[in-house]
Amino acid sequence: MTLITAKDFYLLSVVSLIQTADWFSSLKLRALLANTLAFIGYHLSRNKRRLSERNLSNVFGGKLSTDRIRTIVKSSFHQFWQETFSMPCPNVSKVVLEQLNIRGLEHLQSAIDNGKGAILWASSYFGGSLLAKRILHQNGFAVHQVHAESHIGAFQFPEGRSPPSWLHRRVIKRFFEKCEKQFVAEILYLPLARSDSLAFTRVLAGRLKQNAILCLAADGRFGQNLMAAKFLGHAGSFQTGVISLAKFSGAPILPLFCFQDEGKISVVIEPPLRIHSGLGRERALEKSLLHLVNLLESYIRKYPEQYRNWHYPWGRPQETM
C-alpha cells in the first residue's frame, strides 16, 4: 500500500485549516476561510468554471444573463467550502435555529411510528446536506448514513483509480468520519464488488427492521443497479437499489432537501414516494425513479446557486474545488 499521495497533501491542508478554525471556535474565521478558498478556487479552476458556465447556459436555454451565470458559479464554489468547514460542528447555531423552517417532519415521525424505519433520499451536491442531518439530530432523530467508499467529508473521488494510501485510510478519512459521527448514528460504506451487494442489502434491511433511519445519496452514481434518466438536460444514471430496498423492507422513501430561502434555512421532508406496482418490475422502477429525479431537478432549477456540481451536473463525481 502506498504511504502517501499528492492528493493526500491537498486533503491534509484542508484538514489543518478545518482544525484551525475549530480550535478558535470562530464562526467568522470559518466564514473567512470558506470565502477565501472559494475565491481562489473560482479564479484558478478555469476549466471547472467554464464547464459550469456552459452547462448553466444549456440547462436554462440561454435565458440567464452572463452576470447571473457568474453569480451562480461563484456560489457553487462558496457552497462547497462552506459545507466543508461546517464538518466539525455537531450542533446548529442559535441564529440558524431561530430562523429555521422545517416542513414535513410529520412524514418522518409517521414512518418511525409505523415501525419499519425510513429511507431519506438526499442530494450530496444540493443545499446543506450536512446541515439537514445536524438539524434532525437536534430534533432527536438518529440517522444512519450510507456513503460510497470514495466519499470523504464533502469530497468524492472517482472509483477505479489508484487505491487509497495508508495516510488517507488511517488519518484523513478517520478525521472526516469523526466529524460526521457527531451527528449521525453510524456510517455504512457501499461495497464496490457485486458479490458483496446482496450482503450489504441485508445489512441495510436489518437496520430498517430495527426501525432505523437510513440516508442515501440521491445523486450517487455508485451501485450495482443503475437506470438511465434525463437530468438537467443530459442523459444520466441513478441508483435503483433504494427503490428495491423500500419495496423489500416496507420502509418509505422520503426525499430530503435543505436550502436557503430568502435568508432563512428551510428543511423539507417530502411525502413518501409512491412505489408503483402492477406495471412490471422495470417499468415500476423507472416510473418511481423518474419521480425522484424530476423532484430533485425542480429544486435545483429553483435554487441553482445552491447546487455544487454544475461542472458535471449529470453524473461525474465532484472531486475538489
KEZALO-61192 format. One record per atom (N, C-alpha, C): x, z, y; residue in three letters. Coordinates in steps of 0.02 Angstrom, whole numbers, padded with zeros to 5 digits, always signed. Layout:
<pts>
XZYALA;...
</pts>
This chain:
<pts>
+00042+00000-00060MET;+00000+00000+00000MET;+00044+00000+00062MET;+00025-00042+00112THR;+00062-00045+00175THR;+00055+00021+00212THR;+00110+00044+00242LEU;+00108+00107+00278LEU;+00071+00102+00344LEU;+00087+00050+00383ILE;+00057+00042+00449ILE;+00056-00032+00467ILE;+00005-00053+00504THR;-00001-00123+00525THR;-00006-00126+00601THR;-00001-00186+00628ALA;-00006-00196+00701ALA;-00074-00172+00727ALA;-00126-00184+00687LYS;-00193-00163+00706LYS;-00197-00087+00714LYS;-00159-00052+00672ASP;-00159+00022+00674ASP;-00133+00048+00741ASP;-00084+00015+00770PHE;-00057+00037+00834PHE;-00111+00034+00888PHE;-00150-00019+00885TYR;-00205-00026+00933TYR;-00256+00030+00924TYR;-00277+00041+00861LEU;-00327+00092+00848LEU;-00301+00162+00863LEU;-00237+00174+00850LEU;-00207+00239+00866LEU;-00208+00252+00941LEU;-00197+00200+00980SER;-00200+00209+01053SER;-00271+00225+01076SER;-00321+00194+01043VAL;-00391+00210+01059VAL;-00407+00282+01040VAL;-00385+00303+00980VAL;-00395+00372+00959VAL;-00364+00421+01008VAL;-00304+00406+01032SER;-00270+00450+01079SER;-00308+00456+01144SER;-00335+00401+01168LEU;-00374+00403+01230LEU;-00439+00442+01220LEU;-00472+00433+01163ILE;-00533+00470+01148ILE;-00519+00545+01146ILE;-00464+00564+01113GLN;-00446+00634+01107GLN;-00428+00664+01175GLN;-00394+00625+01217THR;-00376+00649+01284THR;-00438+00665+01324THR;-00486+00619+01323ALA;-00549+00631+01360ALA;-00586+00691+01331ALA;-00583+00699+01265ASP;-00618+00754+01232ASP;-00586+00821+01249ASP;-00519+00823+01250TRP;-00484+00885+01267TRP;-00502+00910+01336TRP;-00510+00863+01383PHE;-00527+00882+01452PHE;-00602+00894+01460PHE;-00640+00878+01408SER;-00714+00886+01408SER;-00744+00859+01473SER;-00720+00801+01493SER;-00741+00773+01556SER;-00781+00709+01546SER;-00844+00711+01566LEU;-00886+00651+01563LEU;-00860+00598+01612LEU;-00833+00621+01669LYS;-00806+00574+01719LYS;-00745+00537+01691LYS;-00702+00575+01655LEU;-00642+00543+01626LEU;-00662+00493+01573LEU;-00711+00510+01531ARG;-00735+00462+01481ARG;-00761+00398+01514ARG;-00800+00408+01566ALA;-00829+00350+01602ALA;-00774+00309+01633ALA;-00724+00342+01662LEU;-00668+00306+01694LEU;-00629+00266+01642LEU;-00614+00296+01585LEU;-00577+00260+01533LEU;-00617+00202+01506LEU;-00682+00213+01494ALA;-00725+00159+01469ALA;-00728+00101+01519ALA;-00736+00118+01583ASN;-00739+00066+01635ASN;-00673+00028+01641ASN;-00618+00065+01636THR;-00552+00034+01643THR;-00538-00014+01585THR;-00551+00008+01523LEU;-00539-00035+01465LEU;-00587-00094+01463LEU;-00649-00083+01487ALA;-00697-00139+01490ALA;-00672-00191+01541ALA;-00646-00168+01597PHE;-00620-00214+01649PHE;-00561-00254+01621PHE;-00515-00218+01588ILE;-00456-00252+01560ILE;-00477-00301+01505ILE;-00522-00278+01461GLY;-00544-00321+01406GLY;-00578-00383+01431GLY;-00619-00377+01481TYR;-00655-00434+01509TYR;-00607-00486+01536TYR;-00556-00464+01571HIS;-00511-00511+01604HIS;-00457-00539+01556HIS;-00441-00501+01504LEU;-00390-00525+01457LEU;-00419-00565+01398LEU;-00481-00549+01378SER;-00511-00582+01320SER;-00545-00646+01342SER;-00505-00694+01360ARG;-00531-00757+01387ARG;-00576-00794+01338ARG;-00554-00800+01276ASN;-00592-00836+01226ASN;-00659-00802+01211ASN;-00657-00737+01205LYS;-00718-00699+01192LYS;-00767-00705+01251LYS;-00739-00703+01311ARG;-00781-00709+01370ARG;-00815-00778+01373ARG;-00777-00830+01358ARG;-00805-00898+01360ARG;-00857-00909+01306ARG;-00844-00883+01246LEU;-00893-00888+01193LEU;-00958-00853+01212LEU;-00952-00794+01241SER;-01012-00757+01261SER;-01051-00795+01314SER;-01016-00822+01363GLU;-01050-00859+01416GLU;-01086-00921+01389GLU;-01052-00956+01343ARG;-01082-01016+01315ARG;-01143-00999+01272ARG;-01138-00946+01232ASN;-01194-00927+01189ASN;-01253-00902+01230ASN;-01241-00865+01283LEU;-01295-00842+01326LEU;-01331-00901+01358LEU;-01293-00949+01381SER;-01323-01008+01412SER;-01367-01046+01362SER;-01342-01052+01300ASN;-01381-01088+01248ASN;-01443-01049+01227ASN;-01436-00983+01217VAL;-01493-00943+01193VAL;-01550-00943+01244VAL;-01532-00940+01308PHE;-01584-00937+01360PHE;-01598-01006+01391PHE;-01576-01058+01357GLY;-01593-01125+01378GLY;-01569-01144+01446GLY;-01513-01117+01468GLY;-01486-01134+01534GLY;-01524-01104+01592GLY;-01569-01056+01578LYS;-01610-01028+01631LYS;-01576-00971+01669LYS;-01521-00946+01643LEU;-01485-00891+01676LEU;-01435-00919+01725LEU;-01430-00888+01783SER;-01381-00909+01833SER;-01311-00889+01809SER;-01261-00919+01840THR;-01192-00902+01823THR;-01177-00829+01836THR;-01203-00802+01891ASP;-01193-00732+01908ASP;-01226-00686+01857ASP;-01286-00705+01835ARG;-01322-00665+01786ARG;-01285-00664+01719ARG;-01260-00721+01699ILE;-01222-00725+01636ILE;-01159-00683+01641ILE;-01124-00686+01697ARG;-01063-00647+01706ARG;-01079-00572+01703ARG;-01134-00552+01733THR;-01154-00481+01732THR;-01168-00458+01661THR;-01202-00499+01622ILE;-01218-00480+01553ILE;-01155-00474+01511ILE;-01109-00522+01519VAL;-01047-00520+01480VAL;-01005-00459+01498VAL;-00999-00445+01562LYS;-00963-00385+01584LYS;-00994-00322+01554LYS;-01060-00321+01552SER;-01096-00263+01525SER;-01082-00255+01450SER;-01076-00311+01414SER;-01063-00307+01342SER;-00996-00274+01328SER;-00946-00288+01370PHE;-00881-00254+01363PHE;-00889-00179+01379PHE;-00925-00165+01431HIS;-00934-00095+01451HIS;-00973-00056+01399HIS;-01025-00086+01371GLN;-01066-00053+01320GLN;-01023-00034+01260GLN;-00979-00079+01240PHE;-00936-00066+01182PHE;-00892-00005+01194PHE;-00858-00002+01251TRP;-00812+00053+01263TRP;-00849+00118+01279TRP;-00907+00113+01309GLN;-00949+00172+01320GLN;-00968+00203+01253GLN;-00987+00160+01205GLU;-01005+00184+01138GLU;-00944+00216+01104GLU;-00887+00185+01112THR;-00825+00210+01080THR;-00807+00279+01106THR;-00810+00289+01171PHE;-00789+00353+01200PHE;-00842+00408+01192PHE;-00900+00389+01166SER;-00951+00440+01152SER;-00943+00470+01083SER;-00896+00443+01043MET;-00889+00464+00973MET;-00882+00539+00963MET;-00840+00576+01001PRO;-00831+00647+00985PRO;-00887+00692+01008PRO;-00938+00665+01041CYS;-00990+00707+01071CYS;-01047+00718+01021CYS;-01054+00778+00993PRO;-01106+00790+00944PRO;-01175+00797+00976PRO;-01177+00818+01039ASN;-01241+00832+01072ASN;-01253+00785+01130ASN;-01316+00779+01148VAL;-01337+00738+01204VAL;-01338+00782+01267VAL;-01314+00756+01322SER;-01310+00795+01384SER;-01380+00812+01410SER;-01384+00866+01448LYS;-01448+00887+01476LYS;-01478+00834+01522LYS;-01435+00798+01557VAL;-01459+00746+01603VAL;-01496+00692+01564VAL;-01467+00672+01507VAL;-01500+00620+01466VAL;-01564+00646+01436VAL;-01563+00708+01410LEU;-01622+00738+01379LEU;-01680+00744+01429LEU;-01664+00760+01492GLU;-01717+00768+01542GLU;-01751+00701+01558GLU;-01714+00647+01549GLN;-01742+00581+01565GLN;-01760+00541+01503GLN;-01756+00573+01445LEU;-01765+00538+01382LEU;-01838+00520+01369LEU;-01848+00461+01342ASN;-01914+00439+01323ASN;-01912+00420+01249ASN;-01946+00459+01207ILE;-01948+00445+01135ILE;-02018+00422+01116ILE;-02020+00365+01083ARG;-02084+00339+01059ARG;-02080+00325+00984ARG;-02132+00343+00949GLY;-02136+00328+00878GLY;-02106+00380+00832GLY;-02090+00439+00859LEU;-02062+00491+00816LEU;-02111+00512+00761LEU;-02174+00501+00775GLU;-02226+00519+00726GLU;-02220+00476+00663GLU;-02194+00415+00670HIS;-02185+00372+00612HIS;-02133+00402+00564HIS;-02079+00429+00593LEU;-02027+00459+00552LEU;-02052+00524+00521LEU;-02087+00564+00560GLN;-02113+00627+00534GLN;-02164+00615+00478GLN;-02206+00564+00487SER;-02255+00548+00435SER;-02221+00527+00370SER;-02166+00489+00376ALA;-02130+00469+00316ALA;-02101+00529+00280ALA;-02074+00576+00317ILE;-02045+00636+00287ILE;-02100+00679+00255ILE;-02156+00683+00289ASP;-02212+00722+00262ASP;-02238+00691+00197ASP;-02230+00625+00191ASN;-02253+00590+00131ASN;-02207+00602+00072ASN;-02146+00625+00085GLY;-02101+00647+00032GLY;-02059+00593-00002GLY;-02061+00531+00023LYS;-02022+00478-00009LYS;-01963+00455+00033LYS;-01947+00493+00085GLY;-01891+00475+00127GLY;-01908+00420+00176GLY;-01858+00397+00214ALA;-01869+00345+00263ALA;-01805+00304+00270ALA;-01813+00240+00288ILE;-01757+00195+00299ILE;-01759+00172+00371ILE;-01711+00195+00411LEU;-01705+00172+00480LEU;-01664+00108+00481LEU;-01690+00057+00513TRP;-01658-00009+00518TRP;-01635-00017+00590TRP;-01569-00007+00602ALA;-01544-00004+00671ALA;-01485-00052+00680ALA;-01483-00086+00736SER;-01429-00133+00751SER;-01364-00097+00766SER;-01309-00125+00741SER;-01242-00098+00756SER;-01218-00122+00824SER;-01250-00173+00852TYR;-01225-00205+00912TYR;-01271-00199+00973TYR;-01330-00173+00963PHE;-01377-00169+01020PHE;-01389-00097+01040PHE;-01383-00084+01105GLY;-01401-00018+01132GLY;-01357+00038+01106GLY;-01384+00099+01109GLY;-01346+00159+01091GLY;-01359+00179+01019GLY;-01326+00145+00972SER;-01337+00160+00901SER;-01315+00231+00883SER;-01259+00253+00913LEU;-01237+00322+00901LEU;-01281+00373+00937LEU;-01300+00355+00998LEU;-01342+00400+01037LEU;-01408+00414+01002LEU;-01437+00363+00971ALA;-01501+00372+00936ALA;-01495+00424+00881ALA;-01439+00423+00844LYS;-01430+00471+00790LYS;-01417+00541+00817LYS;-01383+00546+00874ARG;-01374+00612+00906ARG;-01442+00641+00926ARG;-01484+00599+00954ILE;-01549+00622+00978ILE;-01592+00644+00918ILE;-01591+00606+00864LEU;-01628+00626+00804LEU;-01600+00691+00776LEU;-01534+00698+00777HIS;-01502+00760+00753HIS;-01525+00820+00793HIS;-01529+00813+00859GLN;-01550+00868+00901GLN;-01625+00882+00894GLN;-01661+00834+00866ASN;-01733+00844+00854ASN;-01746+00867+00782ASN;-01692+00885+00747GLY;-01700+00914+00680GLY;-01702+00865+00622GLY;-01684+00802+00633PHE;-01685+00752+00580PHE;-01614+00737+00557PHE;-01601+00747+00493ALA;-01535+00734+00464ALA;-01531+00662+00439ALA;-01487+00622+00467VAL;-01482+00552+00450VAL;-01422+00541+00404VAL;-01432+00503+00350HIS;-01379+00483+00305HIS;-01360+00411+00322HIS;-01301+00402+00349GLN;-01280+00336+00374GLN;-01247+00294+00320GLN;-01269+00231+00316VAL;-01239+00182+00269VAL;-01198+00133+00310VAL;-01133+00129+00294HIS;-01087+00084+00329HIS;-01056+00034+00280HIS;-01034-00023+00308ALA;-00990-00067+00270ALA;-00922-00033+00264ALA;-00886-00050+00213GLU;-00821-00019+00201GLU;-00774-00030+00260GLU;-00782-00087+00295SER;-00737-00104+00351SER;-00757-00070+00416SER;-00813-00035+00417HIS;-00837-00004+00478HIS;-00793+00056+00496HIS;-00776+00062+00561ILE;-00737+00118+00584ILE;-00754+00131+00657ILE;-00790+00185+00670GLY;-00812+00200+00738GLY;-00859+00146+00763GLY;-00842+00118+00822ALA;-00882+00063+00850ALA;-00852-00004+00830ALA;-00801-00003+00787PHE;-00766-00064+00767PHE;-00789-00087+00698PHE;-00786-00153+00688GLN;-00794-00182+00622GLN;-00743-00237+00615GLN;-00711-00240+00557PHE;-00661-00291+00544PHE;-00683-00332+00484PHE;-00674-00398+00486PRO;-00695-00440+00430PRO;-00662-00419+00364PRO;-00703-00419+00311GLU;-00676-00403+00245GLU;-00635-00462+00219GLU;-00595-00449+00169GLY;-00558-00503+00137GLY;-00489-00515+00165GLY;-00471-00480+00219ARG;-00404-00487+00245ARG;-00359-00438+00208ARG;-00301-00423+00236SER;-00255-00377+00202SER;-00289-00308+00195SER;-00275-00273+00140PRO;-00307-00207+00129PRO;-00285-00157+00182PRO;-00327-00107+00196PRO;-00310-00058+00247PRO;-00245-00021+00230PRO;-00208-00004+00281SER;-00145+00031+00272SER;-00157+00105+00255SER;-00103+00138+00235TRP;-00107+00210+00221TRP;-00128+00247+00284TRP;-00101+00230+00341LEU;-00118+00264+00404LEU;-00191+00253+00422LEU;-00215+00193+00410HIS;-00285+00177+00425HIS;-00332+00221+00385HIS;-00318+00227+00319ARG;-00362+00266+00275ARG;-00357+00341+00288ARG;-00296+00366+00296ARG;-00284+00438+00298ARG;-00290+00469+00367ARG;-00281+00429+00419VAL;-00282+00458+00487VAL;-00338+00429+00530VAL;-00335+00363+00539ILE;-00381+00332+00587ILE;-00453+00337+00564ILE;-00467+00316+00502LYS;-00536+00317+00477LYS;-00562+00388+00472LYS;-00520+00434+00452ARG;-00542+00504+00447ARG;-00560+00533+00515ARG;-00524+00511+00567PHE;-00540+00535+00635PHE;-00610+00513+00654PHE;-00626+00449+00646PHE;-00692+00424+00664PHE;-00747+00453+00620PHE;-00732+00463+00556GLU;-00781+00495+00512GLU;-00796+00566+00535GLU;-00744+00603+00553LYS;-00754+00672+00576LYS;-00798+00674+00638LYS;-00787+00627+00683CYS;-00829+00623+00743CYS;-00902+00611+00725CYS;-00915+00562+00681GLU;-00984+00543+00665GLU;-01019+00596+00623GLU;-00982+00631+00581LYS;-01013+00681+00538LYS;-01037+00742+00576LYS;-01023+00745+00641GLN;-01050+00799+00682GLN;-01125+00791+00693GLN;-01150+00730+00684PHE;-01222+00719+00697PHE;-01256+00679+00642PHE;-01222+00665+00586VAL;-01255+00635+00528VAL;-01241+00679+00467VAL;-01287+00677+00420ALA;-01280+00720+00360ALA;-01223+00697+00315ALA;-01214+00631+00308GLU;-01160+00604+00268GLU;-01152+00530+00285GLU;-01095+00502+00264ILE;-01082+00431+00272ILE;-01072+00400+00203ILE;-01111+00349+00188LEU;-01106+00313+00124LEU;-01080+00243+00137LEU;-01031+00221+00098TYR;-01000+00156+00109TYR;-01023+00105+00058TYR;-01045+00048+00084LEU;-01069-00007+00043LEU;-01012-00038+00004LEU;-01015-00041-00062PRO;-00960-00069-00102PRO;-00958-00145-00095PRO;-00897-00172-00101LEU;-00889-00245-00096LEU;-00902-00279-00162LEU;-00884-00246-00216ALA;-00890-00277-00282ALA;-00963-00280-00305ALA;-00984-00339-00329ARG;-01052-00348-00353ARG;-01068-00301-00411ARG;-01018-00287-00451SER;-01029-00244-00509SER;-01047-00173-00489SER;-01030-00154-00427ASP;-01045-00086-00404ASP;-01111-00081-00366ASP;-01142-00140-00352SER;-01201-00140-00308SER;-01260-00103-00339SER;-01271-00111-00403LEU;-01328-00078-00436LEU;-01319-00002-00435LEU;-01258+00020-00449ALA;-01245+00092-00448ALA;-01255+00120-00378ALA;-01235+00082-00327PHE;-01243+00104-00258PHE;-01317+00107-00240PHE;-01355+00058-00263THR;-01427+00059-00250THR;-01459+00121-00280THR;-01436+00141-00339ARG;-01462+00202-00370ARG;-01445+00263-00328ARG;-01386+00263-00298VAL;-01367+00318-00254VAL;-01415+00323-00195VAL;-01429+00265-00163LEU;-01474+00264-00106LEU;-01545+00285-00127LEU;-01567+00259-00184ALA;-01634+00277-00209ALA;-01637+00352-00224ALA;-01582+00379-00248GLY;-01579+00451-00262GLY;-01586+00492-00198GLY;-01555+00469-00145ARG;-01561+00505-00081ARG;-01633+00503-00056ARG;-01665+00444-00062LEU;-01734+00438-00040LEU;-01780+00481-00083LEU;-01765+00486-00147LYS;-01805+00529-00191LYS;-01800+00602-00169LYS;-01744+00620-00137GLN;-01736+00687-00110GLN;-01765+00693-00039GLN;-01801+00641-00018ASN;-01836+00639+00046ASN;-01787+00635+00105ASN;-01732+00600+00095ALA;-01681+00592+00147ALA;-01699+00534+00194ALA;-01666+00534+00251ILE;-01673+00479+00300ILE;-01609+00438+00297ILE;-01615+00375+00275LEU;-01558+00330+00274LEU;-01558+00286+00336LEU;-01499+00270+00361CYS;-01493+00224+00418CYS;-01448+00167+00397CYS;-01475+00105+00398LEU;-01438+00046+00378LEU;-01434-00002+00437LEU;-01380-00041+00438ALA;-01368-00088+00492ALA;-01416-00147+00489ALA;-01452-00158+00544ALA;-01499-00214+00547ALA;-01462-00280+00544ALA;-01404-00284+00577ASP;-01368-00347+00581ASP;-01304-00346+00539ASP;-01303-00303+00488GLY;-01246-00302+00443GLY;-01244-00366+00402GLY;-01184-00392+00391ARG;-01176-00454+00353ARG;-01143-00441+00285ARG;-01135-00378+00268PHE;-01103-00362+00204PHE;-01156-00338+00155PHE;-01161-00372+00100GLY;-01210-00355+00050GLY;-01209-00408-00005GLY;-01240-00392-00060GLN;-01239-00438-00117GLN;-01294-00490-00111GLN;-01348-00475-00075ASN;-01404-00521-00069ASN;-01418-00535+00004ASN;-01403-00596+00025LEU;-01414-00617+00094LEU;-01464-00674+00096LEU;-01501-00677+00151MET;-01551-00730+00159MET;-01542-00761+00228MET;-01547-00827+00231ALA;-01539-00862+00295ALA;-01599-00849+00340ALA;-01584-00840+00404ALA;-01637-00829+00453ALA;-01611-00850+00521ALA;-01651-00886+00559LYS;-01632-00907+00626LYS;-01631-00846+00671LYS;-01576-00839+00708PHE;-01567-00780+00750PHE;-01532-00800+00815PHE;-01564-00789+00871LEU;-01536-00807+00936LEU;-01514-00881+00938LEU;-01556-00923+00910GLY;-01543-00995+00913GLY;-01494-01022+00862GLY;-01470-00980+00816HIS;-01421-01002+00768HIS;-01443-00983+00697HIS;-01414-01017+00649ALA;-01427-01000+00579ALA;-01384-00940+00560ALA;-01416-00886+00541GLY;-01380-00826+00522GLY;-01399-00805+00452GLY;-01372-00749+00430SER;-01390-00722+00364SER;-01397-00647+00370SER;-01447-00620+00335PHE;-01462-00549+00340PHE;-01472-00520+00270PHE;-01458-00455+00265GLN;-01467-00421+00201GLN;-01541-00415+00183GLN;-01556-00428+00120THR;-01623-00417+00096THR;-01628-00354+00053THR;-01570-00324+00039GLY;-01570-00265-00003GLY;-01611-00208+00023GLY;-01615-00202+00090VAL;-01653-00147+00119VAL;-01727-00154+00103VAL;-01752-00215+00100ILE;-01823-00226+00083ILE;-01836-00211+00009ILE;-01789-00233-00032SER;-01796-00218-00104SER;-01793-00143-00117SER;-01750-00109-00079LEU;-01744-00036-00087LEU;-01809-00002-00067LEU;-01840-00026-00013ALA;-01903+00003+00010ALA;-01958-00008-00042ALA;-01961-00067-00071LYS;-02012-00081-00122LYS;-02002-00038-00183LYS;-01939-00029-00203PHE;-01923+00010-00263PHE;-01937+00084-00254PHE;-01920+00110-00194SER;-01924+00183-00182SER;-01990+00206-00152SER;-02025+00160-00119GLY;-02086+00180-00084GLY;-02073+00207-00015GLY;-02009+00208+00006ALA;-01992+00233+00073ALA;-02006+00178+00125ALA;-02034+00195+00182PRO;-02047+00144+00233PRO;-01984+00124+00271PRO;-01982+00062+00294ILE;-01929+00038+00338ILE;-01954+00047+00410ILE;-01916+00085+00449LEU;-01934+00099+00518LEU;-01881+00069+00565LEU;-01895+00015+00599PRO;-01846-00013+00646PRO;-01833+00037+00704PRO;-01769+00047+00719LEU;-01749+00097+00768LEU;-01710+00063+00825LEU;-01729+00077+00887PHE;-01696+00048+00945PHE;-01683+00102+00997PHE;-01624+00099+01028CYS;-01606+00146+01081CYS;-01576+00105+01138CYS;-01604+00110+01197PHE;-01582+00068+01252PHE;-01597+00101+01319PHE;-01567+00075+01372GLN;-01582+00099+01440GLN;-01636+00055+01470GLN;-01684+00087+01500ASP;-01739+00051+01532ASP;-01754+00084+01599ASP;-01740+00048+01652GLU;-01749+00073+01720GLU;-01713+00140+01731GLU;-01650+00142+01706GLY;-01608+00200+01717GLY;-01620+00258+01669GLY;-01669+00252+01624LYS;-01683+00305+01576LYS;-01668+00281+01505LYS;-01651+00329+01462ILE;-01638+00313+01392ILE;-01704+00313+01354ILE;-01717+00260+01318SER;-01776+00256+01275SER;-01755+00250+01202SER;-01787+00290+01160VAL;-01779+00284+01088VAL;-01847+00264+01059VAL;-01848+00209+01024VAL;-01911+00183+00997VAL;-01905+00177+00921VAL;-01950+00209+00886ILE;-01956+00201+00814ILE;-02020+00161+00802ILE;-02011+00099+00781GLU;-02068+00054+00772GLU;-02108+00075+00711GLU;-02171+00053+00707PRO;-02212+00068+00647PRO;-02180+00041+00584PRO;-02198+00067+00526PRO;-02168+00045+00463PRO;-02177-00030+00453PRO;-02124-00062+00427LEU;-02128-00133+00411LEU;-02178-00143+00355LEU;-02219-00193+00362ARG;-02265-00212+00308ARG;-02227-00251+00256ARG;-02224-00226+00195ILE;-02191-00261+00141ILE;-02242-00308+00109ILE;-02232-00372+00117HIS;-02281-00421+00093HIS;-02279-00425+00016HIS;-02337-00434-00012SER;-02343-00441-00085SER;-02391-00498-00100SER;-02390-00520-00162GLY;-02435-00573-00182GLY;-02413-00642-00160GLY;-02351-00648-00135LEU;-02326-00713-00111LEU;-02270-00740-00154LEU;-02251-00703-00205GLY;-02190-00719-00242GLY;-02133-00680-00212GLY;-02084-00662-00252ARG;-02031-00618-00229ARG;-01993-00646-00170ARG;-01969-00708-00175GLU;-01928-00738-00122GLU;-01967-00746-00057GLU;-02028-00770-00063ARG;-02070-00780-00003ARG;-02086-00714+00030ARG;-02099-00663-00010ALA;-02114-00596+00018ALA;-02054-00568+00055ALA;-01994-00576+00024LEU;-01933-00553+00057LEU;-01922-00590+00122LEU;-01932-00655+00121GLU;-01920-00696+00180GLU;-01967-00676+00237GLU;-02030-00667+00221LYS;-02078-00650+00274LYS;-02065-00582+00304LYS;-02048-00533+00262SER;-02032-00466+00287SER;-01969-00467+00328SER;-01918-00503+00304LEU;-01855-00507+00340LEU;-01863-00541+00407LEU;-01900-00595+00409LEU;-01910-00631+00472LEU;-01944-00587+00524LEU;-01990-00545+00502HIS;-02022-00499+00549HIS;-01970-00452+00581HIS;-01924-00426+00540LEU;-01873-00381+00566LEU;-01825-00417+00612LEU;-01803-00477+00593VAL;-01756-00515+00633VAL;-01787-00534+00700VAL;-01849-00557+00699ASN;-01883-00575+00761ASN;-01893-00515+00807ASN;-01905-00457+00777LEU;-01913-00396+00817LEU;-01847-00378+00852LEU;-01792-00381+00814LEU;-01726-00368+00844LEU;-01711-00417+00900LEU;-01724-00480+00888GLU;-01711-00531+00939GLU;-01752-00519+01002GLU;-01813-00496+00994SER;-01856-00484+01053SER;-01826-00430+01098SER;-01797-00378+01067TYR;-01765-00325+01106TYR;-01702-00351+01141TYR;-01663-00391+01106ILE;-01601-00418+01135ILE;-01617-00464+01193ILE;-01667-00506+01185ARG;-01686-00551+01240ARG;-01712-00513+01301ARG;-01745-00457+01288LYS;-01772-00418+01344LYS;-01717-00379+01379LYS;-01668-00355+01341TYR;-01613-00316+01369TYR;-01546-00347+01348TYR;-01531-00408+01370PRO;-01470-00442+01347PRO;-01405-00408+01367PRO;-01406-00371+01421GLU;-01345-00337+01444GLU;-01326-00279+01399GLU;-01371-00260+01352GLN;-01356-00204+01308GLN;-01339-00227+01237GLN;-01325-00293+01230TYR;-01304-00321+01166TYR;-01228-00332+01169TYR;-01192-00309+01118ARG;-01119-00309+01120ARG;-01087-00364+01079ARG;-01125-00412+01055ASN;-01097-00461+01009ASN;-01112-00533+01030ASN;-01115-00545+01096TRP;-01134-00611+01119TRP;-01082-00664+01101TRP;-01020-00643+01087HIS;-00970-00694+01070HIS;-00982-00723+01001HIS;-01015-00685+00955TYR;-01036-00711+00890TYR;-01103-00681+00873TYR;-01156-00699+00909PRO;-01221-00666+00902PRO;-01254-00674+00835PRO;-01235-00725+00797TRP;-01271-00741+00735TRP;-01235-00717+00672TRP;-01179-00683+00677GLY;-01154-00659+00614GLY;-01084-00632+00609GLY;-01035-00660+00643ARG;-00966-00637+00632ARG;-00959-00565+00657ARG;-00929-00521+00617PRO;-00923-00451+00637PRO;-00883-00442+00700PRO;-00903-00394+00739GLN;-00867-00376+00800GLN;-00802-00342+00782GLN;-00748-00362+00814GLU;-00684-00330+00800GLU;-00665-00285+00858GLU;-00625-00308+00903THR;-00603-00266+00959THR;-00619-00299+01025THR;-00623-00259+01075MET;-00638-00287+01142MET;-00591-00256+01192MET;
</pts>
